[in-house]
Amino acid sequence: METKKKKMKMMTLDQMKDKDIGKIGTEERDKYEFDLRMEVLGEMIKSVRKERKLTQEQLGELIGVQKSQISKLERSAKNVTIETILKVFNALKANIKFSVQMNDAEFKVA
């Protein structure tokens, strides 16, 4: 009895995203990438807060928000203003650098 071996097609992560979510530039892919970046930002805030040995409540007091807002921010930063994010990193004494790309122009804040 002869068994046939199936060849498994190898795909990169980007190829899988293109196939399952949509190509870069599509609305679905842009939303996915944005949500992912906001989750990473939230995790960064949580990590730095813990490194500074602050509770969510203490960080909230430093920037004038409730503990629950810090908790939401750490889970996902997508529903927060840039002003709040800047206040958080300032309170954490963290240096931040980011860039905004719009069409052919790029703006950097360091």
C-alpha positions as a Markdown table, in Angstrom:
| # | Residue | x | y | z |
|---|---|---|---|---|
| 1 | Met | 0.0 | 0.0 | 0.0 |
| 2 | Glu | 1.5 | 3.3 | -1.1 |
| 3 | Thr | 0.9 | 6.4 | 0.8 |
| 4 | Lys | 1.1 | 9.8 | -0.8 |
| 5 | Lys | 3.0 | 12.5 | 1.0 |
| 6 | Lys | 1.3 | 15.9 | 0.9 |
| 7 | Lys | 3.7 | 18.8 | 0.4 |
| 8 | Met | 3.0 | 21.5 | 2.8 |
| 9 | Lys | 3.2 | 24.9 | 1.3 |
| 10 | Met | 5.4 | 27.3 | 3.2 |
| 11 | Met | 4.2 | 30.9 | 3.6 |
| 12 | Thr | 5.7 | 33.9 | 5.3 |
| 13 | Leu | 3.7 | 35.7 | 7.9 |
| 14 | Asp | 3.2 | 38.6 | 5.5 |
| 15 | Gln | 1.9 | 36.2 | 2.9 |
| 16 | Met | -0.6 | 34.7 | 5.4 |
| 17 | Lys | -1.7 | 38.2 | 6.4 |
| 18 | Asp | -2.2 | 39.1 | 2.7 |
| 19 | Lys | -4.3 | 35.9 | 2.2 |
| 20 | Asp | -6.3 | 36.0 | 5.4 |
| 21 | Ile | -6.7 | 39.7 | 6.2 |
| 22 | Gly | -6.0 | 41.5 | 3.0 |
| 23 | Lys | -3.2 | 43.1 | 1.2 |
| 24 | Ile | -1.4 | 46.2 | 2.6 |
| 25 | Gly | -3.4 | 49.3 | 1.8 |
| 26 | Thr | -6.8 | 47.6 | 2.1 |
| 27 | Glu | -9.2 | 48.8 | 4.8 |
| 28 | Glu | -9.2 | 45.5 | 6.7 |
| 29 | Arg | -5.4 | 45.2 | 6.7 |
| 30 | Asp | -4.9 | 48.8 | 7.7 |
| 31 | Lys | -7.3 | 48.3 | 10.7 |
| 32 | Tyr | -5.5 | 45.1 | 11.7 |
| 33 | Glu | -2.1 | 46.8 | 11.6 |
| 34 | Phe | -3.4 | 49.8 | 13.5 |
| 35 | Asp | -5.0 | 47.6 | 16.2 |
| 36 | Leu | -1.8 | 45.6 | 16.5 |
| 37 | Arg | 0.4 | 48.7 | 17.0 |
| 38 | Met | -2.0 | 50.0 | 19.6 |
| 39 | Glu | -1.9 | 46.7 | 21.5 |
| 40 | Val | 1.9 | 46.8 | 21.4 |
| 41 | Leu | 1.9 | 50.4 | 22.7 |
| 42 | Gly | -0.4 | 49.4 | 25.6 |
| 43 | Glu | 2.0 | 46.5 | 26.5 |
| 44 | Met | 5.0 | 49.0 | 26.3 |
| 45 | Ile | 3.2 | 51.3 | 28.8 |
| 46 | Lys | 2.5 | 48.4 | 31.1 |
| 47 | Ser | 6.0 | 47.1 | 30.9 |
| 48 | Val | 7.6 | 50.6 | 31.7 |
| 49 | Arg | 5.1 | 51.2 | 34.5 |
| 50 | Lys | 6.1 | 47.9 | 36.2 |
| 51 | Glu | 9.7 | 48.6 | 35.6 |
| 52 | Arg | 9.2 | 52.0 | 37.4 |
| 53 | Lys | 7.4 | 50.0 | 40.2 |
| 54 | Leu | 4.2 | 52.0 | 39.9 |
| 55 | Thr | 0.7 | 50.6 | 40.3 |
| 56 | Gln | -2.0 | 51.5 | 37.8 |
| 57 | Glu | -3.5 | 53.7 | 40.4 |
| 58 | Gln | -0.3 | 55.6 | 41.1 |
| 59 | Leu | 0.3 | 56.2 | 37.3 |
| 60 | Gly | -3.3 | 57.4 | 37.0 |
| 61 | Glu | -2.7 | 59.9 | 39.9 |
| 62 | Leu | 0.4 | 61.2 | 38.2 |
| 63 | Ile | -1.5 | 62.1 | 35.0 |
| 64 | Gly | -4.9 | 62.9 | 36.5 |
| 65 | Val | -7.0 | 59.8 | 35.4 |
| 66 | Gln | -8.6 | 56.9 | 37.1 |
| 67 | Lys | -7.0 | 53.5 | 37.5 |
| 68 | Ser | -9.6 | 52.0 | 35.2 |
| 69 | Gln | -8.3 | 54.3 | 32.4 |
| 70 | Ile | -4.8 | 53.1 | 32.8 |
| 71 | Ser | -6.0 | 49.5 | 32.8 |
| 72 | Lys | -7.9 | 50.1 | 29.5 |
| 73 | Leu | -4.8 | 51.9 | 28.0 |
| 74 | Glu | -2.6 | 48.9 | 28.9 |
| 75 | Arg | -5.0 | 46.5 | 27.2 |
| 76 | Ser | -5.2 | 48.6 | 24.0 |
| 77 | Ala | -4.3 | 52.2 | 23.4 |
| 78 | Lys | -6.6 | 52.7 | 20.4 |
| 79 | Asn | -9.2 | 54.7 | 22.2 |
| 80 | Val | -6.9 | 57.2 | 23.8 |
| 81 | Thr | -5.7 | 60.6 | 22.8 |
| 82 | Ile | -2.1 | 61.4 | 21.8 |
| 83 | Glu | -2.1 | 63.9 | 24.7 |
| 84 | Thr | -2.8 | 61.1 | 27.2 |
| 85 | Ile | -0.1 | 58.9 | 25.7 |
| 86 | Leu | 2.4 | 61.7 | 26.0 |
| 87 | Lys | 1.3 | 62.4 | 29.6 |
| 88 | Val | 1.8 | 58.7 | 30.4 |
| 89 | Phe | 5.3 | 58.5 | 29.0 |
| 90 | Asn | 6.2 | 61.8 | 30.6 |
| 91 | Ala | 5.0 | 60.6 | 34.0 |
| 92 | Leu | 7.0 | 57.4 | 33.4 |
| 93 | Lys | 10.1 | 59.5 | 32.5 |
| 94 | Ala | 10.4 | 57.6 | 29.2 |
| 95 | Asn | 11.8 | 59.1 | 26.0 |
| 96 | Ile | 9.5 | 58.8 | 23.1 |
| 97 | Lys | 10.0 | 59.2 | 19.4 |
| 98 | Phe | 7.4 | 58.8 | 16.7 |
| 99 | Ser | 6.8 | 59.7 | 13.2 |
| 100 | Val | 3.6 | 60.5 | 11.2 |
| 101 | Gln | 3.5 | 59.8 | 7.5 |
| 102 | Met | 1.0 | 61.6 | 5.4 |
| 103 | Asn | 1.2 | 61.1 | 1.6 |
| 104 | Asp | 4.7 | 62.2 | 0.7 |
| 105 | Ala | 5.4 | 64.2 | 3.9 |
| 106 | Glu | 6.8 | 62.8 | 7.1 |
| 107 | Phe | 6.7 | 64.5 | 10.5 |
| 108 | Lys | 8.9 | 63.3 | 13.3 |
| 109 | Val | 8.6 | 64.1 | 17.0 |
| 110 | Ala | 11.6 | 63.3 | 19.1 |
